[in-house]
Amino acid sequence: MKKIRKLLIVYTIFMMAALGIMVILWKNMKTIMGSVASYNAEELEIYKKIWNDLNEKMVNGQNMMLKYVIIFWVALLILGYVLILVVYLFELKPVSEVEKFASEIAKGNLEVPLPIHKNNMFGSFTESFDMMREELKASRMRELEAEKAKKEMVAELSHDLKTPVATIRATCEVLELKLRKEIEINKKMLDDSSNNQESREQIEGKIAELQNYLEKIGYIYNKSDMINELVGSVFRATLDDMQEISIEPKENESVIIESYFRGLKEYGNIILDNHIPECLVYMDKLRMEQVIDNIVGNSYKYAGTDIHVSFDETDMTLPGNGNKTSFIKITIRDAGSGVNEDDLPLLIEKFHRGSNAGDKPGYGLGLYLANWYMEKQGGGMEYYNDHGFVVELLVKKV
C-alpha cells in the first residue's frame, strides 16, 4: 500500500506541474499588432473594427482552447489514476501479498492463508505456495502429535515402573531381614561349645554363604534406588513439559475395579469390606488402575496398616450443570496417623510432598495424577482425615 501511495503522489505532483505550465503559457499568449501610423482616419476606423472583431474571436478561441486543455488534463489525470490502480491490483498487490506471506512463513506462522487470484501473473504460483503452506502446517501437526505421544509414553512408562521397583525394594527388605535372622541363629549355634570341629566348619561356611547372599541383596537394593531416582527424573522432566496426558474413558464393567484391589498383593493386607455393585461405569482402565495403585501405595508406604476398601452407590449434583449424576463411591481407608492438616489442601498439587514424607521415596505426583485422572473420567476425588487417611473416589455410572 505504501508503494501505491508514493506512485499516486508522484503522478499527482507531475500533473499539477503540467497544468501550471499550461496556464502560464496561456497567459503569455499575445497578438502582435501591425503598425497603424500609415493609416488615415477613415482607414484607421475600419482597421479598429476589423481588429476588435478579430481580437474578440481570438479571445474566444483562447478561452475555448483553455477549456479543452483543462478537460483533456482532467481526463488524463483520471486515466492515469485508473491505470495506476489497475497496475497495483494486478501487478504490485500480488507481489506485496507474496512478500508478506513469505515473511509470515519465515516467522513460523503457518495459519496465514495466501489469497489466490488466478487472473494475474502469479495465479498458479500463489496456489502452489499456499499448498506448500498447508503441507508444512500438516507436517508440523504430525510432528507435534508424535512428540506428545512420545512424551505420554515416557511419562506412563516412568510412572508404571514405580510399582515393580517398589516391589523389588520390598522383597529385598524382606530377604535381608530373613538372612540376618538366619545369620544370627547360625552365630549362636557357632558359639555352642558342644559342636565339634566339623560342625563348626559347616556353620562357618553357611554363615559366609548367607553373608554373600546378603551382600548381593544389598547390591540389588542399591541399584533399585538408582533406578528409582532415574525414573523419577525422567518422569518429572516429561510431566513438566506435557500439556495434557491422554485419557479415554469408555463403558466398562464395574467388577474390574474390584479386581484391581485384589491384585495389589505387594501392598500389605487389603481388606474389601463388601463387593462393588455390578453395573457399567465410565473409566479408562489403565488410568483407573494407576489411580488405585497410587492411593493404596501411599497408604501402605506412609501408614503401614491394614487398608479397608468399601463400595457404595450415590447420586450427586455436579457443579456447573445442576444435573444429578449416579456414581460408584469407592472409600479407601487406612488406620495411620493421617496427614498434617496444613498439608491437606496441598496434597493434589504437583510435586508437593507432605511433612510426614521423611526420607521415603516419592515424586509428589501420586494424588495429583489420581485427582487429574478421576476428573478427566467424569468423576472426582475427595480426601480427609478420619482416624487415619481416607480417600473417596467417584466413578461415573453409565
Backbone torsions as a table, in degrees:
resi	resn	phi	psi	omega
1	MET	NA	-32.2	178.6
2	LYS	-64.9	-36.4	-178.9
3	LYS	-64.8	-43.9	-178.9
4	ILE	-66.6	-36.3	177.5
5	ARG	-63.5	-44.2	178.5
6	LYS	-61.3	-42.8	-179.7
7	LEU	-64.2	-41.7	178.7
8	LEU	-65.3	-40.5	179.2
9	ILE	-64.0	-45.0	179.9
10	VAL	-62.3	-45.1	-178.4
11	TYR	-65.1	-41.4	179.9
12	THR	-63.9	-42.6	178.4
13	ILE	-62.0	-42.8	179.7
14	PHE	-61.4	-45.3	-178.1
15	MET	-68.3	-36.9	177.2
16	MET	-65.9	-37.5	176.7
17	ALA	-64.2	-42.0	179.0
18	ALA	-62.6	-41.0	178.5
19	LEU	-63.5	-41.5	179.2
20	GLY	-62.3	-41.5	179.5
21	ILE	-63.7	-42.6	180.0
22	MET	-63.8	-39.5	179.1
23	VAL	-64.5	-42.4	179.5
24	ILE	-62.9	-43.2	179.4
25	LEU	-63.2	-39.0	180.0
26	TRP	-64.3	-40.6	-178.9
27	LYS	-68.8	-28.9	-176.9
28	ASN	-87.0	0.3	-179.5
29	MET	-72.4	128.3	-178.5
30	LYS	-134.5	149.1	176.8
31	THR	-96.7	125.1	-179.5
32	ILE	-82.7	116.4	-177.7
33	MET	-92.8	142.0	178.1
34	GLY	-75.5	170.6	-178.4
35	SER	-74.0	136.4	-179.1
36	VAL	-110.0	9.3	-174.4
37	ALA	-68.4	-31.5	-174.2
38	SER	-85.0	-4.9	-178.1
39	TYR	-87.4	141.2	173.1
40	ASN	-80.3	-178.1	-173.2
41	ALA	-65.2	-39.4	-178.7
42	GLU	-68.7	-43.1	-179.7
43	GLU	-67.2	-36.3	-179.4
44	LEU	-65.4	-37.8	179.1
45	GLU	-64.6	-43.0	178.3
46	ILE	-62.8	-41.1	-178.3
47	TYR	-63.2	-40.5	-179.2
48	LYS	-63.9	-39.6	178.1
49	LYS	-62.7	-47.6	179.6
50	ILE	-60.9	-44.0	-177.8
51	TRP	-63.8	-42.2	179.0
52	ASN	-60.7	-41.4	177.8
53	ASP	-64.0	-45.1	-179.5
54	LEU	-64.5	-42.2	-177.7
55	ASN	-64.4	-39.4	179.3
56	GLU	-64.5	-44.4	179.0
57	LYS	-64.1	-36.4	-179.2
58	MET	-66.8	-43.2	179.5
59	VAL	-63.6	-42.7	178.0
60	ASN	-62.0	-40.1	178.1
61	GLY	-64.4	-41.5	178.3
62	GLN	-63.6	-43.3	179.1
63	ASN	-63.2	-41.1	178.2
64	MET	-64.1	-40.6	178.8
65	MET	-62.7	-42.1	178.0
66	LEU	-61.2	-40.1	179.6
67	LYS	-62.6	-46.5	-179.5
68	TYR	-65.0	-37.7	179.8
69	VAL	-64.1	-42.6	179.6
70	ILE	-65.3	-42.8	178.0
71	ILE	-60.5	-43.3	178.9
72	PHE	-63.2	-40.0	-179.5
73	TRP	-64.8	-43.6	178.8
74	VAL	-62.7	-44.4	179.2
75	ALA	-61.8	-41.1	179.3
76	LEU	-65.8	-39.0	178.8
77	LEU	-62.8	-47.5	179.6
78	ILE	-64.0	-43.5	179.1
79	LEU	-61.0	-38.1	178.3
80	GLY	-64.6	-42.4	177.5
81	TYR	-61.8	-43.8	179.6
82	VAL	-62.5	-43.1	179.9
83	LEU	-63.2	-41.8	178.1
84	ILE	-63.5	-40.9	179.2
85	LEU	-63.6	-42.4	179.1
86	VAL	-63.5	-44.4	179.0
87	VAL	-61.6	-39.4	179.6
88	TYR	-64.9	-48.4	-175.3
89	LEU	-65.2	-39.2	-172.6
90	PHE	-101.0	-12.2	-177.9
91	GLU	-124.1	-52.7	-174.1
92	LEU	-80.5	-42.6	-177.1
93	LYS	-60.9	-45.9	177.0
94	PRO	-57.8	-37.3	178.0
95	VAL	-65.2	-42.4	179.5
96	SER	-64.4	-40.5	179.0
97	GLU	-64.0	-42.3	178.3
98	VAL	-65.1	-39.9	179.2
99	GLU	-63.3	-44.8	178.7
100	LYS	-65.5	-41.5	179.1
101	PHE	-61.8	-45.1	179.0
102	ALA	-62.4	-36.6	178.4
103	SER	-64.7	-42.1	178.6
104	GLU	-66.1	-40.4	178.2
105	ILE	-62.2	-41.0	179.3
106	ALA	-63.1	-30.9	177.6
107	LYS	-79.4	-7.9	-179.6
108	GLY	93.5	6.6	179.4
109	ASN	-88.1	102.8	-177.9
110	LEU	-99.3	8.9	-179.0
111	GLU	-89.6	-13.0	-177.0
112	VAL	-85.6	113.3	179.7
113	PRO	-77.3	154.1	177.5
114	LEU	-97.8	118.8	178.4
115	PRO	-59.7	133.6	-177.3
116	ILE	-106.8	119.9	176.9
117	HIS	-120.1	102.9	-174.1
118	LYS	-75.4	-9.8	-177.5
119	ASN	-93.2	9.5	175.1
120	ASN	-118.1	175.0	-172.5
121	MET	-66.4	-17.8	-178.9
122	PHE	-101.5	12.2	-173.8
123	GLY	-53.5	-60.0	-178.3
124	SER	-67.1	-32.4	-179.8
125	PHE	-65.6	-46.7	-179.4
126	THR	-65.3	-35.5	178.4
127	GLU	-63.6	-43.7	178.2
128	SER	-65.7	-38.3	-179.8
129	PHE	-64.3	-41.5	-179.8
130	ASP	-69.6	-35.0	175.1
131	MET	-63.0	-37.3	176.8
132	MET	-64.1	-40.3	178.4
133	ARG	-62.1	-43.7	179.5
134	GLU	-62.2	-39.8	179.6
135	GLU	-68.1	-39.8	176.1
136	LEU	-62.7	-41.0	179.0
137	LYS	-63.1	-45.5	179.3
138	ALA	-63.7	-39.1	178.5
139	SER	-63.8	-41.4	178.0
140	ARG	-63.8	-41.1	179.1
141	MET	-62.8	-41.6	178.0
142	ARG	-63.3	-39.0	179.3
143	GLU	-65.5	-43.3	179.4
144	LEU	-65.0	-40.8	179.2
145	GLU	-65.5	-40.6	178.7
146	ALA	-65.1	-39.5	178.9
147	GLU	-66.0	-41.3	179.1
148	LYS	-64.8	-43.3	179.7
149	ALA	-62.3	-38.5	179.5
150	LYS	-65.2	-42.6	179.8
151	LYS	-65.5	-40.0	178.3
152	GLU	-62.6	-42.3	-179.2
153	MET	-63.9	-42.9	179.1
154	VAL	-63.4	-41.9	179.8
155	ALA	-63.9	-43.6	-179.4
156	GLU	-64.4	-47.0	-179.3
157	LEU	-63.9	-40.8	-180.0
158	SER	-61.8	-43.6	-178.5
159	HIS	-71.4	-40.0	-178.2
160	ASP	-69.9	-23.6	176.7
161	LEU	-68.3	-19.2	-177.5
162	LYS	-60.7	-39.0	-176.8
163	THR	-66.5	-52.5	178.2
164	PRO	-63.3	-33.7	178.1
165	VAL	-66.4	-41.5	177.6
166	ALA	-63.1	-37.5	178.3
167	THR	-64.8	-42.1	178.2
168	ILE	-61.2	-44.1	179.6
169	ARG	-62.5	-45.5	-179.1
170	ALA	-63.9	-40.7	179.0
171	THR	-64.5	-41.0	177.9
172	CYS	-61.8	-39.8	179.6
173	GLU	-64.4	-42.8	179.1
174	VAL	-64.2	-45.6	-179.6
175	LEU	-64.4	-37.6	179.3
176	GLU	-63.3	-44.1	178.2
177	LEU	-62.6	-42.2	-179.3
178	LYS	-64.8	-43.6	-179.6
179	LEU	-66.8	-40.5	178.9
180	ARG	-63.3	-38.1	177.8
181	LYS	-65.2	-41.1	178.2
182	GLU	-63.4	-40.2	179.4
183	ILE	-64.4	-42.5	179.2
184	GLU	-62.1	-41.9	178.7
185	ILE	-62.0	-43.8	-178.9
186	ASN	-69.3	-33.3	176.7
187	LYS	-65.8	-37.4	176.6
188	LYS	-66.3	-38.7	177.4
189	MET	-65.2	-34.5	-180.0
190	LEU	-67.9	-32.8	-179.7
191	ASP	-75.9	-12.0	179.8
192	ASP	-70.4	118.7	-175.1
193	SER	-70.9	-13.2	-177.8
194	SER	-77.0	-13.7	179.9
195	ASN	-73.5	138.4	176.6
196	ASN	-81.8	178.6	-174.9
197	GLN	-63.2	-39.3	-178.2
198	GLU	-66.6	-42.2	178.6
199	SER	-65.2	-39.1	179.8
200	ARG	-63.7	-39.9	179.4
201	GLU	-65.3	-39.4	178.3
202	GLN	-64.4	-41.8	179.7
203	ILE	-65.3	-42.7	178.3
204	GLU	-61.3	-39.7	178.4
205	GLY	-64.7	-39.9	179.3
206	LYS	-67.3	-39.6	177.6
207	ILE	-62.0	-43.4	179.3
208	ALA	-62.0	-39.9	179.5
209	GLU	-66.0	-42.7	179.0
210	LEU	-65.0	-38.4	177.8
211	GLN	-66.3	-34.3	176.6
212	ASN	-64.7	-43.9	176.7
213	TYR	-62.2	-40.7	-179.8
214	LEU	-62.2	-39.5	178.7
215	GLU	-65.2	-40.1	-179.9
216	LYS	-68.9	-37.6	177.4
217	ILE	-64.4	-40.2	176.3
218	GLY	-61.8	-37.6	178.2
219	TYR	-63.7	-45.1	178.8
220	ILE	-62.3	-41.5	-179.0
221	TYR	-63.1	-42.7	179.4
222	ASN	-65.2	-40.2	179.3
223	LYS	-67.4	-35.4	177.1
224	SER	-65.7	-33.9	174.7
225	ASP	-61.8	-43.1	-179.7
226	MET	-64.1	-43.6	178.1
227	ILE	-60.8	-42.4	-179.5
228	ASN	-59.3	-43.6	179.9
229	GLU	-67.2	-41.8	-179.8
230	LEU	-65.1	-44.9	178.8
231	VAL	-61.7	-40.9	178.2
232	GLY	-60.7	-41.4	179.5
233	SER	-64.8	-43.1	179.6
234	VAL	-64.6	-44.3	-178.4
235	PHE	-63.4	-42.3	178.5
236	ARG	-59.4	-52.5	-177.0
237	ALA	-61.6	-41.2	-177.8
238	THR	-69.7	-44.2	-178.4
239	LEU	-66.8	-35.6	177.9
240	ASP	-62.0	-34.4	-173.8
241	ASP	-91.8	-5.7	-178.2
242	MET	-92.4	141.8	176.5
243	GLN	-88.0	-37.2	-178.0
244	GLU	-160.3	136.4	176.4
245	ILE	-88.1	140.0	-177.7
246	SER	-69.4	127.0	176.9
247	ILE	-134.0	125.0	-176.0
248	GLU	-127.9	85.3	179.1
249	PRO	-69.7	136.6	178.1
250	LYS	-135.7	170.0	177.7
251	GLU	-72.0	125.1	179.1
252	ASN	-140.4	159.3	177.4
253	GLU	-74.6	138.2	-176.2
254	SER	-66.4	-27.6	-176.6
255	VAL	-63.0	-18.0	177.2
256	ILE	-61.2	-36.3	-178.4
257	ILE	-62.6	-42.6	179.5
258	GLU	-62.2	-36.7	-180.0
259	SER	-66.6	-29.3	177.5
260	TYR	-62.8	-43.0	179.1
261	PHE	-65.6	-40.1	-179.1
262	ARG	-66.3	-24.5	-178.6
263	GLY	-83.9	-6.3	-176.9
264	LEU	-91.0	62.8	-177.1
265	LYS	-73.9	-21.0	-177.3
266	GLU	-78.2	-6.9	-177.7
267	TYR	-103.7	38.3	174.5
268	GLY	76.6	-150.5	-173.9
269	ASN	-92.2	107.9	178.7
270	ILE	-105.6	117.6	-174.7
271	ILE	-106.4	120.8	176.4
272	LEU	-90.8	110.9	-176.6
273	ASP	-70.1	-26.6	176.7
274	ASN	-156.5	179.8	179.5
275	HIS	-95.9	150.7	179.4
276	ILE	-72.6	138.4	176.3
277	PRO	-59.9	133.3	-177.9
278	GLU	-79.3	119.5	179.6
279	CYS	-165.5	-177.1	174.9
280	LEU	-101.4	137.7	179.9
281	VAL	-130.7	157.4	174.0
282	TYR	-89.6	119.4	176.3
283	MET	-163.1	153.5	168.4
284	ASP	-92.7	112.8	-171.0
285	LYS	-57.4	-41.7	-179.5
286	LEU	-64.4	-46.1	-177.6
287	ARG	-67.8	-37.5	179.5
288	MET	-65.0	-39.3	177.7
289	GLU	-64.5	-38.6	178.1
290	GLN	-65.7	-39.3	178.7
291	VAL	-60.6	-50.0	-178.7
292	ILE	-62.9	-42.5	179.3
293	ASP	-61.8	-42.1	-179.6
294	ASN	-62.6	-48.5	-174.5
295	ILE	-69.4	-48.6	179.8
296	VAL	-64.1	-39.1	178.7
297	GLY	-62.7	-39.4	177.2
298	ASN	-63.6	-44.4	179.3
299	SER	-62.4	-42.2	179.5
300	TYR	-63.8	-40.8	-175.2
301	LYS	-72.9	-42.1	-172.4
302	TYR	-97.7	-29.0	-179.0
303	ALA	-97.5	-44.4	179.6
304	GLY	69.3	24.0	-179.3
305	THR	-114.8	177.8	171.4
306	ASP	-60.3	147.3	-179.6
307	ILE	-116.8	121.3	-179.7
308	HIS	-99.8	136.0	179.2
309	VAL	-125.7	130.4	176.8
310	SER	-132.2	155.8	-177.4
311	PHE	-124.8	146.9	-179.3
312	ASP	-154.8	164.1	174.7
313	GLU	-110.8	141.4	-178.7
314	THR	-150.3	154.6	174.5
315	ASP	-113.9	133.0	-179.4
316	MET	-137.7	153.7	175.6
317	THR	-93.6	119.4	-179.7
318	LEU	-74.2	140.2	177.2
319	PRO	-66.3	138.5	176.2
320	GLY	108.5	-53.3	-175.9
321	ASN	-103.1	-16.1	176.8
322	GLY	73.7	6.4	-179.5
323	ASN	-92.2	142.8	176.4
324	LYS	-78.3	137.2	-178.8
325	THR	-129.6	142.3	179.7
326	SER	-91.5	137.9	-178.5
327	PHE	-134.1	157.0	162.8
328	ILE	-94.9	123.0	179.3
329	LYS	-99.7	124.1	178.6
330	ILE	-109.6	120.7	-179.4
331	THR	-108.2	120.9	-179.9
332	ILE	-113.9	120.2	-171.0
333	ARG	-132.6	132.9	170.8
334	ASP	-113.1	175.0	-177.7
335	ALA	-115.0	31.5	-179.2
336	GLY	-82.2	-163.8	-177.8
337	SER	-83.6	-2.1	179.6
338	GLY	79.1	-168.5	-177.1
339	VAL	-112.9	142.2	176.4
340	ASN	-54.0	133.2	-176.1
341	GLU	-58.2	-31.5	178.8
342	ASP	-69.9	-26.4	-178.2
343	ASP	-85.7	-21.2	-173.5
344	LEU	-52.7	-48.9	-177.8
345	PRO	-66.1	-18.0	-173.9
346	LEU	-99.9	-1.2	-173.1
347	LEU	-63.6	-28.7	-178.8
348	ILE	-95.1	10.8	174.5
349	GLU	-81.1	144.0	-179.0
350	LYS	-63.6	130.4	175.9
351	PHE	69.9	9.2	177.5
352	HIS	-84.7	133.9	176.0
353	ARG	-122.8	138.4	-176.9
354	GLY	-67.7	163.0	-178.3
355	SER	-67.6	-16.8	178.9
356	ASN	-91.6	7.9	-178.0
357	ALA	-66.4	-35.2	179.7
358	GLY	58.2	-135.4	-179.4
359	ASP	-97.6	14.1	179.4
360	LYS	-70.9	137.5	-177.5
361	PRO	-67.3	148.9	178.2
362	GLY	166.5	165.0	-177.2
363	TYR	-111.7	-8.9	-174.3
364	GLY	72.5	32.1	-176.8
365	LEU	-122.1	-10.0	-173.2
366	GLY	-56.9	-58.3	-177.8
367	LEU	-73.7	-29.4	175.4
368	TYR	-59.8	-49.1	179.9
369	LEU	-68.4	-39.7	180.0
370	ALA	-59.4	-46.6	179.2
371	ASN	-63.6	-42.8	179.7
372	TRP	-61.7	-47.8	-178.8
373	TYR	-63.0	-42.3	-178.4
374	MET	-65.1	-41.8	179.2
375	GLU	-64.2	-40.9	-179.1
376	LYS	-70.3	-18.4	177.0
377	GLN	-92.2	6.0	178.5
378	GLY	85.8	10.0	179.7
379	GLY	-111.5	-144.3	180.0
380	GLY	-168.3	177.6	-179.7
381	MET	-146.2	135.8	174.7
382	GLU	-127.5	151.2	178.1
383	TYR	-148.2	150.2	-178.0
384	TYR	-166.7	171.4	175.5
385	ASN	-96.6	133.3	175.2
386	ASP	-158.0	85.2	-173.9
387	HIS	54.5	41.4	-175.9
388	GLY	137.2	-174.4	179.5
389	PHE	-99.3	132.5	-176.4
390	VAL	-124.3	134.1	174.5
391	VAL	-123.8	130.5	176.4
392	GLU	-112.8	125.6	178.6
393	LEU	-108.6	134.0	176.6
394	LEU	-109.4	116.9	179.2
395	VAL	-109.7	123.0	-173.9
396	LYS	-68.8	129.4	176.3
397	LYS	-81.7	151.4	178.0
398	VAL	-76.0	NA	NA
